[in-house]
Amino acid sequence: MIKGSAGARRRRLITHGLALWVWAFAVWVLLTWTLTAEQLLVGAVIATAVAMVFAPLGPVARPWRLLDPEVLWRLAVLAATALARSVVSNVRLAVRVWSPRRPVRSGMLVVPTKARGPGEVTAVGVLTSLIVDNQLVDLDRHAHRLQYHAVWITTEDPEGNRRHINGPIEDRMRSRHD
């Protein structure tokens, strides 16, 4: 039993370490944007150090899950939704700036969220803040609420605002099995 536990722990560390290495190396390549042998070697060494330090801290999203067609499709739909909403909100904001006679009804909104895990809450916050109509200001993880600064407020109804602000992003993030 003790030997099996050590073996299972070692396998988890290797899996966590490998996943961290892939993510760290991908970040290195994206940040340096140089594919010389030296850059790749330095990136591999740094990714190895990062993986060795952080692997014992816990589970890591496995990058090879992106090879699953369903996950890849859902990620593409989520990215398309966020991009489309961002473009529309940027155009609306540009029209508002170029037409200063248009009234401004900005303010703070507190909306409920269905996001539960730290990664999910972070993704919802980042993606909804990329859409310039609303910027995440604060969150209450225990009450499952997000506070946004909104450029244009049409209602104070929390559920209505959720459907408009974070609902479209959250709905595309949730697994069909949830």
SULKA-V695005 format. One record per pair of residues at least 6 apart in sequence whose ideal C-beta (glycine too) atoms are under 8 Angstrom apart, sorted by the first residue. I is the first residue (numbers start at 1). J is the second residue. D is the distance in Angstrom with one decimal. If there is no record, write none. Layout:
# SULKA-V695005
I;J;D
I;J;D
This chain:
# SULKA-V695005
12;59;8.0
13;55;5.3
13;56;6.4
15;62;7.4
16;51;7.9
16;55;4.2
16;56;7.7
16;58;7.3
16;59;6.4
16;60;5.1
17;51;4.4
17;52;6.6
17;55;3.8
18;51;7.4
19;60;4.2
19;61;6.9
19;62;4.8
19;63;6.2
19;64;8.0
20;47;7.8
20;50;6.2
20;51;4.0
20;54;5.5
20;55;5.7
20;60;5.3
21;47;4.8
21;48;6.2
21;50;7.5
21;51;4.1
22;47;7.9
22;63;4.6
22;64;7.7
23;60;7.1
23;61;7.7
23;63;6.0
24;46;6.9
24;47;3.8
24;50;4.3
24;51;6.3
25;43;5.6
25;44;6.3
25;47;4.0
26;63;7.2
28;42;7.9
28;43;3.6
28;46;6.1
28;47;6.1
29;35;7.3
29;40;7.6
29;43;6.2
32;39;5.4
32;43;6.9
54;60;8.0
61;119;7.1
65;71;5.4
66;72;5.9
66;75;7.0
74;172;7.0
77;172;5.6
78;127;7.6
78;169;7.2
78;172;4.5
78;173;6.2
81;168;5.9
81;169;6.7
81;172;5.4
82;127;4.8
82;130;6.2
82;131;7.0
82;169;6.4
85;131;4.8
85;168;6.7
85;169;7.9
86;130;5.4
86;131;5.0
86;132;7.1
89;131;4.9
89;132;4.9
89;133;4.2
90;132;5.7
92;133;7.0
92;152;7.8
93;132;5.3
93;133;7.2
93;151;6.5
95;102;7.6
96;102;5.4
96;104;7.3
96;151;7.3
96;152;7.8
104;151;7.5
104;152;7.6
105;152;5.6
105;153;5.0
105;154;7.7
106;149;7.0
106;150;6.2
106;151;5.3
106;152;6.9
106;153;6.9
107;149;7.6
107;150;6.2
107;153;5.0
108;137;6.9
108;147;6.2
108;148;7.1
108;149;5.9
108;150;7.4
109;134;7.6
109;147;7.1
109;148;5.0
109;150;5.1
109;153;6.5
109;156;7.4
109;158;8.0
109;161;5.2
109;165;7.2
110;145;5.3
110;146;7.3
110;147;5.1
110;148;8.0
110;158;6.6
111;145;6.7
111;146;5.5
111;147;7.9
111;148;6.6
111;158;5.5
111;161;4.5
111;162;4.5
111;165;5.7
111;166;6.2
112;144;6.0
112;145;5.7
112;146;7.9
112;158;5.6
112;159;6.9
112;162;5.3
113;121;7.0
113;124;6.3
113;139;7.8
113;144;5.3
113;145;6.6
113;146;5.1
113;162;7.2
113;166;5.9
113;170;6.6
114;144;7.5
114;170;5.2
114;174;6.9
115;121;4.5
115;123;7.7
115;124;4.7
115;144;7.6
115;166;7.8
115;170;5.8
115;173;7.4
116;144;7.3
118;141;8.0
120;173;6.3
121;139;6.5
121;141;6.6
123;169;7.9
123;173;6.3
124;146;7.3
124;166;5.5
124;169;5.7
124;170;5.7
124;173;6.9
125;136;4.4
125;139;6.8
125;146;6.9
127;169;4.9
128;134;6.0
128;136;6.2
128;146;7.8
128;148;7.4
128;165;6.1
128;166;5.0
128;169;5.6
129;135;5.2
129;136;4.7
132;151;7.2
133;150;6.5
133;151;5.1
133;152;6.6
133;165;7.8
134;148;4.3
134;149;7.0
134;150;5.0
134;151;7.3
134;165;5.1
135;148;6.3
135;149;4.8
136;146;6.1
136;147;7.4
136;148;5.8
137;147;4.8
137;148;6.2
137;149;5.4
138;146;7.6
138;147;4.2
139;145;7.0
139;146;5.1
139;147;6.9
140;146;7.9
140;147;7.8
146;166;6.2
148;165;6.1
150;161;8.0
150;165;7.4
154;164;7.9
155;161;6.6
